[in-house]
């Protein structure tokens, strides 16, 4: 089984591979359904190739294209073709002629936006050249097994972790209605995640950051999240997914941080390796799985895989955020001294935690910080150049975090 991780930019791409992904997926320009992610810069395919190496990389071109978009895509196709993409994730068949002209060797993967939920649809897309189907999220494992039995010669990909959508396979107009940002054009405002308060007792709701804007609904007291679905988390059911015939386990989250990408990918890779080969052992695997509770998350469910009961109940809580991602350990510049790539301020005396691909985490409050000039300092700020002498063994690519309830990452 292939483990497929999200990569919104080069940093996340490196984290995905370093922490166990067999393959990664990303977007370019505004042609994917995460147009506001840090998509790849079309001017730098060589940088992507250096990070990718011999791993797999897929390009999401899965918006629905209007006439003007087709013209714009054709103008960019030469630049897109320069990237080392192994496949393109497509929902709109109208772009197939363009792809076949410019990247004839690349595979075609059908986006979940195309709503493939039965074997006859899978056969149709197989027959027109798709080698992989990213299944609709509304399928149960039993239905997936039926599709696998009917269509054994196409790869089946299914979401295994991350955000779910209240709309059918993400086809939603709520964001466009409320914020003039179309989810089907890659600019979802996630209106379903906003917090709402009833007005006039039962008939209207008001979003807390948009006073004076009212929307009709019937629900209880105070603020409600009736539109916000639970996240999907299938880490404990990978054997069932394998037995149903799933070939590819897909992690959602191109808008999330490199920290999220690394921790979630690592947990699923350890669990997958344990299931397929028995190594690592159960106790070691459990330590990595427990780390899933230390990234931003909502209440979780098993989606539609075992029925609809869990996913039909909206989440009752906001994101849980108990750790702040401080940054990443960079290259070793002298023995025991490493560059810092910071997202948040780090101060001497903090009890930080360092995470590696094979190290769940290790605490360190004996580290030394150095400024750009190499002199000892008490703090290094976000985006400032600095160095760290850890008090524990580390390697380039290790993540740095601090326990801080209510944090964002």
Secondary structure, DSSP 8 states (H G I E B T S, - for coil): -EEEEE-SSHHHHHHHHHTT-SEEEEEBTT-SS-TTS--B-TT-HHHHHHHHTTSEEEEEE-S---HHHHHHHHHHHHHHHTS--SEEEES-GGGHHHHHHH-TTSEEEE-GGG---SHHHHHHHHHTT-SEEE--TT--HHHHHHHHHH-TTSEEEEEEEE---SSGGG---HHHHHHS--GGGT----GGGS-EEEETTTTEEEETTSTT-EEE----SSEE-TT---EEE-GGGHHHHHHHT--EEEE--TTS-HHHHHHHHHHHHHHHHHHHH--S-HHHHHHHHHGGGGSSB--EE-TTTT-STTTTS---S--B--EEEEEEEEEEEETTEEEEEESS-EETT--EEEEETTEEEEEES--EEE-TTS-EESEE-TT---EEE-SS---TT-EEEEE-TT---
